[in-house]
Amino acid sequence: MAELHAGEMHERYILKTELLWAFGVGILIAATLSVIVFTALTMDINPPSNVERIDPKTLHLSGEFAEQNLGTTVGADGSVTARVIATQFMFVPRCIAVPRGKRITLRFAAPDVIHGLLITGTNVNTMVLPGFVSQVHTEFTRTGDLLMPCHEYCGLGHSEMWAIVQVLPENEFKPGQDGRVSCAQR
Amino acid sequence: MMQSDQHSASDSPDEVDEAALTQVMRIVPLGAGILAGGAVALLVLGYLAIYFLVFLPRGTVG
C-alpha cells in the first residue's frame, strides 16, 4: 500500500514536471512566433513573394532575359536592376556589378531545372524555378566581391556553379551610354 | 549508512530502499530539468542573437 502510494506520488511528480516543461516550451514557441510576426508587421520582413511567370523554353530568345539584357542595368529613373539566368551549370553573367548603399533589384530565371542561390553576407536567398521569375531586393553595405553559389542541387556540375557579385563604391559604379554596368577588370 | 546499505542488500537484491529512492528522485529530475532548460535557453538565445544582430540589420529582401 505504501509502495503504491509512493508510486502514485512519483507519477504525479513526473506529470507536474512534464506539464511545467511543456508550459515553458509553449512560452518559448509563442515568443519566437511573436518576434517573427511583430517584425513582419512593423518592419515588413517577409520572404520573397514575387509570382511572375515566364516561358522557360523561350526566355533566352527575346524579352528581358535575352543575352543582351543580362547583367546590371541602370534605368532612366536611376533604379538598378540585375538580370541573371541560372542554368546548368553556371550563372549568366558570371559576374554582376552592383553599387554600394543603394537598394537594387535582382531578377533570376532558369531555362532547365530548379536552381537556388544566396549571396554571402546578405539576406538574399531564393530558389529559381523554371517557369517563374525570382525577384529579390537588397542593399549592399560593403564593397568587395561576394560569392553567389547555387545552393539547390541541379546536377553533376552543381558544385561548379557560382558567380561573383562585385559591390562597387558609388564613384566607381558608372553606367555606360546604354545604362549598363559590367564588372571592373582587376 | 554503509551498514544500512549492506543490510538492505542482504535482505533482497531486488528490494529498493524507498527512502533512499525518494531522496534521489527529489534531486535527479531537478538536475535533468536544469540541464535541459539550460540547453534550450542557450539555443533560443543563440537564435534571438542571430535574428536581431545578423538577420534584421541585413534588411528585407522581399
gemmi code that builds the backbone of each chain (N, CA, C; Angstrom):
import gemmi

chains = {
    "A": [
        ("MET", (0.838, -1.207, 0.000), (0.000, 0.000, 0.000), (0.870, 1.252, 0.000)),
        ("ALA", (1.910, 1.189, 0.872), (2.833, 2.318, 0.954), (3.579, 2.477, -0.373)),
        ("GLU", (3.883, 1.300, -0.990), (4.617, 1.317, -2.257), (3.757, 1.964, -3.345)),
        ("LEU", (2.467, 1.592, -3.329), (1.523, 2.144, -4.295), (1.418, 3.656, -4.127)),
        ("HIS", (1.406, 4.071, -2.865), (1.294, 5.490, -2.563), (2.512, 6.246, -3.095)),
        ("ALA", (3.689, 5.644, -2.865), (4.926, 6.281, -3.325), (4.941, 6.352, -4.852)),
        ("GLY", (4.496, 5.262, -5.493), (4.460, 5.238, -6.954), (3.521, 6.291, -7.502)),
        ("GLU", (2.395, 6.422, -6.830), (1.404, 7.419, -7.271), (1.972, 8.830, -7.137)),
        ("MET", (2.648, 9.042, -6.017), (3.260, 10.361, -5.798), (4.298, 10.645, -6.885)),
        ("HIS", (5.050, 9.580, -7.194), (6.100, 9.710, -8.188), (5.505, 10.081, -9.548)),
        ("GLU", (4.417, 9.405, -9.907), (3.759, 9.690, -11.192), (3.224, 11.117, -11.228)),
        ("ARG", (2.678, 11.526, -10.128), (2.163, 12.909, -10.061), (3.292, 13.908, -10.229)),
        ("TYR", (4.420, 13.572, -9.615), (5.568, 14.471, -9.693), (6.054, 14.572, -11.142)),
        ("ILE", (6.107, 13.400, -11.815), (6.541, 13.387, -13.223), (5.583, 14.208, -14.069)),
        ("LEU", (4.270, 14.003, -13.846), (3.267, 14.739, -14.622), (3.422, 16.246, -14.407)),
        ("LYS", (3.642, 16.617, -13.142), (3.798, 18.043, -12.830), (5.031, 18.619, -13.532)),
        ("THR", (6.121, 17.853, -13.503), (7.352, 18.305, -14.155), (7.152, 18.438, -15.663)),
        ("GLU", (6.477, 17.423, -16.260), (6.267, 17.463, -17.711), (5.369, 18.627, -18.108)),
        ("LEU", (4.340, 18.880, -17.311), (3.447, 19.999, -17.617), (4.185, 21.330, -17.511)),
        ("LEU", (5.051, 21.419, -16.491), (5.843, 22.635, -16.314), (6.759, 22.851, -17.517)),
        ("TRP", (7.374, 21.751, -17.969), (8.278, 21.815, -19.126), (7.491, 22.219, -20.388)),
        ("ALA", (6.327, 21.576, -20.566), (5.502, 21.889, -21.744), (5.073, 23.357, -21.714)),
        ("PHE", (4.771, 23.867, -20.545), (4.369, 25.269, -20.395), (5.526, 26.195, -20.804)),
        ("GLY", (6.725, 25.851, -20.300), (7.901, 26.660, -20.630), (8.189, 26.640, -22.121)),
        ("VAL", (8.124, 25.464, -22.735), (8.388, 25.345, -24.172), (7.311, 26.096, -24.968)),
        ("GLY", (6.061, 26.002, -24.485), (4.965, 26.731, -25.132), (5.224, 28.231, -25.130)),
        ("ILE", (5.722, 28.740, -23.996), (6.053, 30.176, -23.901), (7.146, 30.536, -24.909)),
        ("LEU", (8.172, 29.678, -25.011), (9.278, 29.954, -25.933), (8.798, 29.963, -27.386)),
        ("ILE", (7.964, 28.984, -27.747), (7.453, 28.926, -29.129), (6.602, 30.167, -29.411)),
        ("ALA", (5.755, 30.525, -28.455), (4.900, 31.709, -28.640), (5.761, 32.964, -28.777)),
        ("ALA", (6.823, 33.064, -27.966), (7.695, 34.239, -28.034), (8.407, 34.303, -29.382)),
        ("THR", (8.893, 33.148, -29.866), (9.594, 33.105, -31.151), (8.661, 33.521, -32.289)),
        ("LEU", (7.440, 32.954, -32.286), (6.476, 33.296, -33.342), (6.080, 34.770, -33.243)),
        ("SER", (5.955, 35.281, -31.999), (5.591, 36.690, -31.819), (6.646, 37.609, -32.410)),
        ("VAL", (7.927, 37.260, -32.207), (9.019, 38.077, -32.764), (8.917, 38.102, -34.279)),
        ("ILE", (8.661, 36.937, -34.889), (8.578, 36.862, -36.357), (7.381, 37.674, -36.863)),
        ("VAL", (6.229, 37.503, -36.216), (5.022, 38.221, -36.656), (5.194, 39.727, -36.439)),
        ("PHE", (5.768, 40.108, -35.294), (5.950, 41.527, -34.973), (6.855, 42.201, -36.008)),
        ("THR", (8.004, 41.558, -36.317), (8.919, 42.169, -37.284), (8.315, 42.159, -38.691)),
        ("ALA", (7.521, 41.132, -39.001), (6.879, 41.088, -40.319), (5.902, 42.253, -40.470)),
        ("LEU", (5.166, 42.554, -39.407), (4.151, 43.611, -39.487), (4.756, 45.011, -39.381)),
        ("THR", (5.750, 45.180, -38.514), (6.281, 46.530, -38.286), (7.425, 46.886, -39.222)),
        ("MET", (8.225, 45.896, -39.647), (9.400, 46.196, -40.468), (9.289, 45.619, -41.873)),
        ("ASP", (8.161, 45.008, -42.170), (7.934, 44.430, -43.494), (8.984, 43.370, -43.835)),
        ("ILE", (9.358, 42.584, -42.835), (10.312, 41.496, -43.053), (9.521, 40.279, -43.527)),
        ("ASN", (9.600, 40.011, -44.808), (8.855, 38.889, -45.373), (9.749, 38.136, -46.354)),
        ("PRO", (9.454, 36.872, -46.585), (10.218, 36.160, -47.611), (9.844, 36.685, -48.987)),
        ("PRO", (10.740, 36.527, -49.986), (10.404, 36.970, -51.334), (9.114, 36.290, -51.802)),
        ("SER", (8.188, 37.090, -52.330), (6.889, 36.505, -52.671), (6.439, 36.922, -54.067)),
        ("ASN", (7.427, 37.197, -54.933), (7.090, 37.602, -56.296), (6.615, 36.389, -57.109)),
        ("VAL", (5.441, 36.467, -57.682), (4.948, 35.385, -58.536), (4.794, 35.952, -59.939)),
        ("GLU", (5.693, 35.548, -60.819), (5.724, 36.100, -62.166), (6.109, 34.967, -63.104)),
        ("ARG", (5.299, 34.697, -64.064), (5.567, 33.560, -64.946), (6.407, 33.966, -66.154)),
        ("ILE", (7.189, 33.008, -66.646), (7.966, 33.231, -67.864), (8.137, 31.865, -68.535)),
        ("ASP", (8.141, 31.852, -69.864), (8.260, 30.584, -70.576), (9.733, 30.153, -70.568)),
        ("PRO", (10.081, 29.049, -69.907), (11.488, 28.659, -69.803), (12.084, 28.237, -71.150)),
        ("LYS", (11.238, 27.863, -72.108), (11.755, 27.374, -73.395), (12.234, 28.520, -74.287)),
        ("THR", (11.674, 29.707, -74.054), (11.998, 30.822, -74.970), (12.596, 32.035, -74.259)),
        ("LEU", (12.895, 31.910, -72.978), (13.315, 33.116, -72.250), (14.619, 33.710, -72.770)),
        ("HIS", (15.459, 32.871, -73.419), (16.739, 33.380, -73.906), (16.625, 33.995, -75.306)),
        ("LEU", (15.485, 33.863, -75.935), (15.344, 34.316, -77.323), (14.949, 35.786, -77.421)),
        ("SER", (14.059, 36.203, -76.542), (13.639, 37.607, -76.576), (13.169, 38.008, -75.186)),
        ("GLY", (12.930, 39.296, -75.013), (12.450, 39.757, -73.719), (13.584, 40.089, -72.783)),
        ("GLU", (13.256, 40.271, -71.524), (14.262, 40.813, -70.605), (15.406, 39.854, -70.304)),
        ("PHE", (15.241, 38.555, -70.538), (16.333, 37.620, -70.255), (17.096, 37.202, -71.519)),
        ("ALA", (16.897, 37.922, -72.621), (17.741, 37.714, -73.803), (19.155, 38.159, -73.452)),
        ("GLU", (20.139, 37.588, -74.157), (21.540, 37.775, -73.763), (21.932, 39.248, -73.597)),
        ("GLN", (21.460, 40.091, -74.521), (21.886, 41.498, -74.466), (21.299, 42.251, -73.269)),
        ("ASN", (20.310, 41.666, -72.627), (19.690, 42.337, -71.473), (20.200, 41.824, -70.127)),
        ("LEU", (21.071, 40.800, -70.162), (21.537, 40.222, -68.897), (22.582, 41.130, -68.247)),
        ("GLY", (22.736, 40.991, -66.947), (23.679, 41.827, -66.209), (22.964, 43.008, -65.569)),
        ("THR", (23.756, 44.020, -65.222), (23.210, 45.155, -64.468), (22.818, 46.299, -65.398)),
        ("THR", (21.638, 46.833, -65.143), (21.137, 47.957, -65.932), (20.664, 49.055, -64.990)),
        ("VAL", (21.007, 50.290, -65.337), (20.501, 51.440, -64.574), (19.388, 52.079, -65.399)),
        ("GLY", (18.195, 52.136, -64.822), (17.041, 52.672, -65.536), (17.076, 54.193, -65.624)),
        ("ALA", (16.144, 54.731, -66.396), (16.070, 56.190, -66.574), (15.799, 56.887, -65.243)),
        ("ASP", (15.098, 56.188, -64.340), (14.788, 56.778, -63.035), (15.902, 56.544, -62.008)),
        ("GLY", (17.005, 55.936, -62.455), (18.123, 55.696, -61.545), (18.057, 54.355, -60.831)),
        ("SER", (16.983, 53.604, -61.043), (16.861, 52.301, -60.377), (17.834, 51.297, -60.999)),
        ("VAL", (18.395, 50.443, -60.145), (19.385, 49.470, -60.613), (18.760, 48.075, -60.589)),
        ("THR", (18.804, 47.392, -61.743), (18.254, 46.045, -61.837), (19.298, 45.119, -62.444)),
        ("ALA", (19.497, 43.971, -61.819), (20.419, 42.979, -62.374), (19.613, 41.749, -62.784)),
        ("ARG", (19.817, 41.311, -64.033), (19.094, 40.137, -64.540), (20.102, 39.025, -64.782)),
        ("VAL", (19.788, 37.851, -64.258), (20.723, 36.734, -64.329), (19.956, 35.471, -64.698)),
        ("ILE", (20.552, 34.657, -65.592), (19.983, 33.344, -65.882), (20.776, 32.308, -65.100)),
        ("ALA", (20.068, 31.431, -64.428), (20.696, 30.314, -63.722), (20.455, 29.065, -64.558)),
        ("THR", (21.540, 28.483, -65.054), (21.399, 27.319, -65.923), (22.470, 26.292, -65.573)),
        ("GLN", (22.246, 25.046, -65.988), (23.250, 24.017, -65.699), (24.527, 24.314, -66.500)),
        ("PHE", (25.657, 24.581, -65.970), (25.966, 24.725, -64.557), (26.684, 26.046, -64.374)),
        ("MET", (26.006, 27.115, -64.656), (26.604, 28.444, -64.498), (25.522, 29.508, -64.360)),
        ("PHE", (25.948, 30.641, -63.828), (25.101, 31.832, -63.860), (25.563, 32.676, -65.045)),
        ("VAL", (24.623, 33.248, -65.762), (24.952, 34.139, -66.885), (24.389, 35.512, -66.567)),
        ("PRO", (25.231, 36.533, -66.402), (26.694, 36.521, -66.474), (27.331, 35.961, -65.196)),
        ("ARG", (28.633, 35.665, -65.279), (29.340, 35.083, -64.134), (29.663, 36.135, -63.084)),
        ("CYS", (29.628, 37.398, -63.487), (29.941, 38.476, -62.536), (28.894, 39.587, -62.665)),
        ("ILE", (28.398, 40.057, -61.530), (27.359, 41.092, -61.528), (27.903, 42.291, -60.756)),
        ("ALA", (27.911, 43.447, -61.410), (28.384, 44.668, -60.747), (27.198, 45.397, -60.124)),
        ("VAL", (27.333, 45.761, -58.868), (26.250, 46.482, -58.179), (26.858, 47.618, -57.350)),
        ("PRO", (26.075, 48.669, -57.116), (26.606, 49.775, -56.303), (26.389, 49.514, -54.814)),
        ("ARG", (27.251, 50.116, -54.012), (27.056, 50.036, -52.560), (26.048, 51.107, -52.131)),
        ("GLY", (25.302, 50.800, -51.081), (24.435, 51.808, -50.466), (23.231, 52.210, -51.287)),
        ("LYS", (22.768, 51.337, -52.184), (21.593, 51.661, -52.986), (20.743, 50.403, -53.088)),
        ("ARG", (19.448, 50.575, -52.914), (18.567, 49.415, -52.988), (18.445, 48.969, -54.450)),
        ("ILE", (18.770, 47.704, -54.695), (18.731, 47.224, -56.076), (17.771, 46.032, -56.203)),
        ("THR", (17.407, 45.759, -57.439), (16.510, 44.642, -57.728), (17.291, 43.553, -58.452)),
        ("LEU", (17.169, 42.330, -57.967), (17.812, 41.190, -58.617), (16.732, 40.286, -59.182)),
        ("ARG", (16.842, 39.983, -60.477), (15.841, 39.121, -61.116), (16.528, 37.908, -61.743)),
        ("PHE", (15.969, 36.727, -61.452), (16.582, 35.481, -61.913), (15.548, 34.632, -62.649)),
        ("ALA", (16.025, 33.874, -63.660), (15.161, 32.915, -64.340), (15.995, 31.698, -64.714)),
        ("ALA", (15.347, 30.548, -64.830), (16.051, 29.307, -65.179), (15.369, 28.653, -66.380)),
        ("PRO", (16.162, 28.186, -67.373), (15.563, 27.521, -68.525), (15.488, 26.000, -68.379)),
        ("ASP", (16.173, 25.423, -67.381), (16.276, 23.963, -67.364), (15.696, 23.305, -66.109)),
        ("VAL", (16.412, 23.382, -65.004), (15.962, 22.697, -63.785), (15.901, 23.701, -62.631)),
        ("ILE", (15.491, 23.224, -61.478), (15.408, 24.099, -60.310), (16.815, 24.427, -59.805)),
        ("HIS", (17.089, 25.702, -59.642), (18.337, 26.154, -59.040), (17.989, 26.969, -57.788)),
        ("GLY", (19.016, 27.387, -57.091), (18.817, 28.258, -55.930), (20.070, 29.080, -55.769)),
        ("LEU", (19.976, 30.148, -55.017), (21.182, 30.954, -54.828), (21.099, 31.743, -53.537)),
        ("LEU", (22.268, 32.100, -53.076), (22.376, 33.044, -51.955), (23.576, 33.919, -52.234)),
        ("ILE", (23.586, 35.076, -51.618), (24.749, 35.956, -51.728), (25.318, 36.107, -50.333)),
        ("THR", (26.567, 35.739, -50.180), (27.160, 35.693, -48.842), (27.113, 37.071, -48.166)),
        ("GLY", (26.812, 37.043, -46.879), (26.808, 38.282, -46.097), (25.557, 39.120, -46.276)),
        ("THR", (24.570, 38.605, -47.019), (23.312, 39.331, -47.193), (22.146, 38.373, -46.921)),
        ("ASN", (20.941, 38.917, -46.928), (19.761, 38.063, -46.758), (19.240, 37.534, -48.089)),
        ("VAL", (19.935, 37.826, -49.185), (19.490, 37.324, -50.493), (19.603, 35.805, -50.508)),
        ("ASN", (18.488, 35.155, -50.732), (18.438, 33.699, -50.683), (17.124, 33.269, -51.318)),
        ("THR", (17.205, 32.697, -52.503), (15.958, 32.337, -53.174), (16.162, 31.114, -54.056)),
        ("MET", (15.088, 30.462, -54.372), (15.131, 29.390, -55.353), (14.798, 29.984, -56.716)),
        ("VAL", (15.287, 29.343, -57.770), (14.969, 29.780, -59.132), (14.313, 28.598, -59.840)),
        ("LEU", (13.023, 28.739, -60.095), (12.263, 27.646, -60.701), (12.003, 27.928, -62.173)),
        ("PRO", (12.184, 26.929, -63.034), (11.836, 27.136, -64.436), (10.355, 27.516, -64.544)),
        ("GLY", (10.073, 28.559, -65.309), (8.679, 28.982, -65.457), (8.325, 30.191, -64.622)),
        ("PHE", (9.226, 30.571, -63.706), (8.949, 31.721, -62.840), (10.159, 32.654, -62.794)),
        ("VAL", (9.885, 33.932, -62.552), (10.970, 34.888, -62.330), (11.106, 35.071, -60.822)),
        ("SER", (12.305, 34.812, -60.311), (12.559, 35.050, -58.880), (13.097, 36.458, -58.721)),
        ("GLN", (12.487, 37.208, -57.843), (12.920, 38.603, -57.666), (13.179, 38.894, -56.197)),
        ("VAL", (14.329, 39.483, -55.921), (14.649, 39.912, -54.555), (15.240, 41.318, -54.616)),
        ("HIS", (15.147, 42.002, -53.501), (15.745, 43.336, -53.387), (16.743, 43.304, -52.244)),
        ("THR", (17.779, 44.100, -52.366), (18.694, 44.230, -51.237), (19.536, 45.485, -51.402)),
        ("GLU", (20.217, 45.822, -50.325), (21.140, 46.958, -50.355), (22.473, 46.457, -49.814)),
        ("PHE", (23.507, 46.571, -50.620), (24.821, 46.101, -50.196), (25.500, 47.202, -49.387)),
        ("THR", (26.030, 46.835, -48.235), (26.587, 47.842, -47.329), (28.114, 47.905, -47.374)),
        ("ARG", (28.744, 46.878, -47.954), (30.213, 46.876, -48.016), (30.670, 46.590, -49.433)),
        ("THR", (31.765, 47.213, -49.828), (32.293, 46.936, -51.165), (33.118, 45.656, -51.136)),
        ("GLY", (33.322, 45.099, -52.316), (34.114, 43.873, -52.410), (33.404, 42.819, -53.235)),
        ("ASP", (34.059, 41.690, -53.404), (33.488, 40.590, -54.180), (32.772, 39.607, -53.254)),
        ("LEU", (31.520, 39.346, -53.549), (30.742, 38.402, -52.750), (30.454, 37.161, -53.597)),
        ("LEU", (30.519, 36.028, -52.955), (30.261, 34.768, -53.663), (28.762, 34.518, -53.764)),
        ("MET", (28.327, 34.065, -54.950), (26.920, 33.725, -55.133), (26.844, 32.287, -55.685)),
        ("PRO", (26.824, 31.289, -54.806), (26.774, 29.909, -55.284), (25.343, 29.423, -55.503)),
        ("CYS", (25.212, 28.388, -56.339), (23.923, 27.693, -56.461), (23.787, 26.808, -55.227)),
        ("HIS", (22.658, 26.889, -54.548), (22.505, 26.086, -53.327), (21.370, 25.072, -53.442)),
        ("GLU", (20.955, 24.798, -54.674), (19.932, 23.766, -54.873), (20.548, 22.756, -55.837)),
        ("TYR", (20.722, 21.524, -55.396), (21.423, 20.547, -56.237), (20.763, 20.463, -57.608)),
        ("CYS", (21.553, 20.740, -58.669), (20.977, 20.838, -60.011), (21.613, 19.870, -60.985)),
        ("GLY", (22.507, 19.027, -60.537), (23.134, 18.050, -61.424), (24.592, 17.849, -61.055)),
        ("LEU", (25.297, 17.096, -61.896), (26.666, 16.709, -61.559), (27.613, 17.909, -61.446)),
        ("GLY", (27.335, 18.976, -62.170), (28.228, 20.137, -62.115), (27.795, 21.184, -61.109)),
        ("HIS", (26.868, 20.827, -60.241), (26.307, 21.793, -59.278), (27.376, 22.536, -58.485)),
        ("SER", (28.393, 21.792, -58.034), (29.409, 22.418, -57.169), (30.260, 23.439, -57.928)),
        ("GLU", (30.212, 23.409, -59.255), (30.990, 24.375, -60.053), (30.148, 25.596, -60.421)),
        ("MET", (28.912, 25.618, -59.984), (28.002, 26.690, -60.397), (28.000, 27.817, -59.366)),
        ("TRP", (28.684, 28.889, -59.689), (28.718, 30.038, -58.787), (29.038, 31.293, -59.582)),
        ("ALA", (28.734, 32.417, -59.020), (29.012, 33.696, -59.663), (29.572, 34.651, -58.612)),
        ("ILE", (30.037, 35.785, -59.079), (30.582, 36.803, -58.179), (29.697, 38.049, -58.260)),
        ("VAL", (29.360, 38.598, -57.106), (28.674, 39.891, -57.063), (29.719, 40.919, -56.654)),
        ("GLN", (30.023, 41.817, -57.585), (31.066, 42.805, -57.321), (30.407, 44.100, -56.835)),
        ("VAL", (30.559, 44.378, -55.542), (29.955, 45.583, -54.969), (30.955, 46.727, -55.105)),
        ("LEU", (30.562, 47.726, -55.895), (31.472, 48.839, -56.200), (31.092, 50.071, -55.390)),
        ("PRO", (32.103, 50.904, -55.041), (31.792, 52.186, -54.398), (30.988, 53.050, -55.369)),
        ("GLU", (30.234, 53.987, -54.841), (29.346, 54.808, -55.674), (30.104, 55.491, -56.825)),
        ("ASN", (31.338, 55.973, -56.546), (32.070, 56.717, -57.587), (32.620, 55.803, -58.683)),
        ("GLU", (32.672, 54.492, -58.424), (33.182, 53.573, -59.450), (32.046, 52.902, -60.220)),
        ("PHE", (30.838, 53.081, -59.756), (29.690, 52.459, -60.425), (29.159, 53.435, -61.474)),
        ("LYS", (29.697, 53.316, -62.694), (29.344, 54.275, -63.746), (28.709, 53.546, -64.921)),
        ("PRO", (27.429, 53.753, -65.142), (26.793, 53.113, -66.291), (27.258, 53.734, -67.607)),
        ("GLY", (27.279, 52.897, -68.671), (27.661, 53.396, -69.990), (26.487, 54.120, -70.636)),
        ("GLN", (26.668, 54.442, -71.918), (25.622, 55.157, -72.656), (24.300, 54.401, -72.640)),
        ("ASP", (24.398, 53.060, -72.693), (23.189, 52.228, -72.736), (22.652, 51.900, -71.337)),
        ("GLY", (23.239, 52.516, -70.317), (22.762, 52.288, -68.949), (23.242, 50.985, -68.339)),
        ("ARG", (24.205, 50.343, -68.985), (24.657, 49.033, -68.493), (25.981, 49.176, -67.736)),
        ("VAL", (26.168, 48.288, -66.758), (27.398, 48.313, -65.960), (27.978, 46.903, -65.925)),
        ("SER", (29.261, 46.800, -66.222), (29.933, 45.492, -66.178), (30.912, 45.470, -65.019)),
        ("CYS", (31.354, 44.278, -64.678), (32.320, 44.149, -63.596), (33.636, 44.805, -64.005)),
        ("ALA", (34.279, 45.439, -63.004), (35.577, 46.060, -63.272), (36.609, 44.955, -63.445)),
        ("GLN", (37.487, 45.133, -64.417), (38.565, 44.155, -64.633), (39.687, 44.452, -63.642)),
        ("ARG", (40.076, 43.449, -62.895), (41.152, 43.666, -61.912), (42.294, 42.693, -62.144)),
    ],
    "B": [
        ("MET", (25.408, 4.387, 7.597), (24.871, 4.447, 6.231), (25.308, 3.218, 5.454)),
        ("MET", (26.593, 2.942, 5.584), (27.149, 1.800, 4.873), (26.541, 0.508, 5.398)),
        ("GLN", (26.391, 0.489, 6.745), (25.798, -0.696, 7.363), (24.381, -0.888, 6.861)),
        ("SER", (23.641, 0.218, 6.798), (22.255, 0.172, 6.339), (22.169, -0.365, 4.913)),
        ("ASP", (23.106, 0.099, 4.044), (23.126, -0.372, 2.661), (23.370, -1.874, 2.600)),
        ("GLN", (24.354, -2.278, 3.390), (24.686, -3.706, 3.391), (23.499, -4.510, 3.876)),
        ("HIS", (22.802, -3.965, 4.880), (21.653, -4.649, 5.449), (20.558, -4.807, 4.384)),
        ("SER", (20.273, -3.720, 3.655), (19.236, -3.745, 2.626), (19.585, -4.741, 1.535)),
        ("ALA", (20.837, -4.689, 1.120), (21.255, -5.556, 0.042), (21.181, -7.014, 0.436)),
        ("SER", (21.485, -7.278, 1.699), (21.481, -8.665, 2.133), (20.058, -9.202, 2.264)),
        ("ASP", (19.105, -8.301, 2.549), (17.708, -8.744, 2.657), (17.212, -9.313, 1.335)),
        ("SER", (17.314, -8.499, 0.299), (16.899, -8.942, -1.036), (17.570, -8.060, -2.070)),
        ("PRO", (18.192, -8.627, -3.054), (18.903, -7.811, -4.052), (17.945, -6.939, -4.874)),
        ("ASP", (16.674, -7.358, -4.968), (15.728, -6.601, -5.800), (14.981, -5.527, -5.014)),
        ("GLU", (15.104, -5.599, -3.728), (14.328, -4.665, -2.915), (14.951, -3.264, -2.973)),
        ("VAL", (14.102, -2.246, -3.172), (14.606, -0.874, -3.278), (14.329, -0.158, -1.964)),
        ("ASP", (15.332, 0.553, -1.520), (15.154, 1.337, -0.307), (14.315, 2.570, -0.668)),
        ("GLU", (13.082, 2.563, -0.280), (12.136, 3.621, -0.672), (12.598, 5.003, -0.229)),
        ("ALA", (13.147, 5.065, 0.967), (13.584, 6.370, 1.489), (14.721, 6.930, 0.645)),
        ("ALA", (15.667, 6.034, 0.321), (16.806, 6.484, -0.484), (16.334, 6.866, -1.884)),
        ("LEU", (15.400, 6.077, -2.433), (14.889, 6.363, -3.786), (14.173, 7.712, -3.828)),
        ("THR", (13.361, 7.927, -2.780), (12.633, 9.206, -2.728), (13.592, 10.382, -2.662)),
        ("GLN", (14.655, 10.184, -1.875), (15.630, 11.276, -1.745), (16.342, 11.540, -3.079)),
        ("VAL", (16.701, 10.441, -3.750), (17.397, 10.595, -5.038), (16.472, 11.224, -6.067)),
        ("MET", (15.216, 10.738, -6.087), (14.268, 11.238, -7.095), (13.888, 12.700, -6.856)),
        ("ARG", (14.187, 13.176, -5.635), (13.914, 14.586, -5.353), (14.964, 15.470, -6.036)),
        ("ILE", (16.156, 14.911, -6.233), (17.258, 15.713, -6.781), (17.447, 15.484, -8.279)),
        ("VAL", (17.362, 14.230, -8.717), (17.718, 13.902, -10.109), (16.862, 14.657, -11.134)),
        ("PRO", (15.536, 14.685, -11.018), (14.759, 15.416, -12.042), (15.083, 16.913, -12.064)),
        ("LEU", (15.459, 17.450, -10.918), (15.818, 18.875, -10.879), (17.074, 19.118, -11.709)),
        ("GLY", (18.055, 18.223, -11.547), (19.286, 18.337, -12.333), (19.000, 18.184, -13.812)),
        ("ALA", (18.143, 17.190, -14.154), (17.799, 16.982, -15.570), (17.082, 18.207, -16.122)),
        ("GLY", (16.206, 18.785, -15.307), (15.468, 19.982, -15.733), (16.406, 21.153, -15.956)),
        ("ILE", (17.371, 21.328, -15.050), (18.320, 22.441, -15.203), (19.187, 22.235, -16.446)),
        ("LEU", (19.627, 20.998, -16.672), (20.462, 20.704, -17.843), (19.685, 20.946, -19.136)),
        ("ALA", (18.468, 20.360, -19.211), (17.666, 20.509, -20.434), (17.236, 21.963, -20.609)),
        ("GLY", (16.843, 22.602, -19.505), (16.417, 24.007, -19.578), (17.555, 24.909, -20.010)),
        ("GLY", (18.751, 24.647, -19.484), (19.920, 25.445, -19.865), (20.247, 25.274, -21.343)),
        ("ALA", (20.153, 24.027, -21.827), (20.452, 23.765, -23.244), (19.449, 24.481, -24.144)),
        ("VAL", (18.164, 24.393, -23.796), (17.129, 25.044, -24.609), (17.277, 26.567, -24.538)),
        ("ALA", (17.595, 27.080, -23.340), (17.762, 28.529, -23.182), (18.921, 29.034, -24.046)),
        ("LEU", (20.033, 28.277, -24.076), (21.169, 28.673, -24.912), (20.784, 28.670, -26.386)),
        ("LEU", (20.021, 27.653, -26.791), (19.578, 27.543, -28.193), (18.717, 28.739, -28.581)),
        ("VAL", (17.755, 29.070, -27.716), (16.850, 30.184, -28.012), (17.609, 31.511, -28.001)),
        ("LEU", (18.528, 31.674, -27.042), (19.325, 32.906, -27.001), (20.173, 33.050, -28.264)),
        ("GLY", (20.743, 31.922, -28.727), (21.522, 31.936, -29.963), (20.669, 32.340, -31.146)),
        ("TYR", (19.455, 31.773, -31.207), (18.520, 32.103, -32.293), (18.183, 33.597, -32.268)),
        ("LEU", (17.837, 34.101, -31.076), (17.449, 35.507, -30.970), (18.620, 36.433, -31.296)),
        ("ALA", (19.830, 36.040, -30.852), (21.017, 36.864, -31.135), (21.240, 36.952, -32.634)),
        ("ILE", (21.151, 35.828, -33.346), (21.364, 35.845, -34.803), (20.225, 36.604, -35.485)),
        ("TYR", (19.010, 36.433, -34.991), (17.859, 37.109, -35.598), (17.990, 38.634, -35.480)),
        ("PHE", (18.320, 39.110, -34.279), (18.351, 40.557, -34.048), (19.675, 41.200, -34.464)),
        ("LEU", (20.773, 40.481, -34.333), (22.077, 41.097, -34.593), (22.594, 40.842, -36.004)),
        ("VAL", (22.091, 39.803, -36.673), (22.578, 39.490, -38.024), (21.469, 39.630, -39.062)),
        ("PHE", (20.352, 38.931, -38.834), (19.293, 38.884, -39.858), (18.620, 40.244, -40.068)),
        ("LEU", (18.164, 40.878, -39.004), (17.445, 42.146, -39.163), (18.325, 43.268, -39.736)),
        ("PRO", (19.582, 43.430, -39.266), (20.394, 44.507, -39.862), (20.652, 44.326, -41.350)),
        ("ARG", (20.582, 43.112, -41.872), (20.818, 42.892, -43.301), (19.643, 43.366, -44.153)),
        ("GLY", (18.527, 43.597, -43.533), (17.402, 44.209, -44.239), (16.525, 43.219, -44.975)),
        ("THR", (15.371, 43.720, -45.391), (14.388, 42.865, -46.060), (14.763, 42.649, -47.523)),
        ("VAL", (14.375, 41.507, -48.064), (14.669, 41.198, -49.471), (13.404, 40.995, -50.288)),
        ("GLY", (12.263, 41.045, -49.623), (11.007, 40.740, -50.309), (10.591, 41.806, -51.300)),
    ],
}
model = gemmi.Model(1)
for chain_id, residues in chains.items():
    chain = gemmi.Chain(chain_id)
    for i, (resn, *xyz) in enumerate(residues, 1):
        res = gemmi.Residue()
        res.name, res.seqid = resn, gemmi.SeqId(i, " ")
        for name, pos in zip(("N", "CA", "C"), xyz):
            atom = gemmi.Atom()
            atom.name, atom.element = name, gemmi.Element(name[0])
            atom.pos, atom.b_iso = gemmi.Position(*pos), 0.0
            res.add_atom(atom)
        chain.add_residue(res)
    model.add_chain(chain)
structure = gemmi.Structure()
structure.add_model(model)
structure.setup_entities()
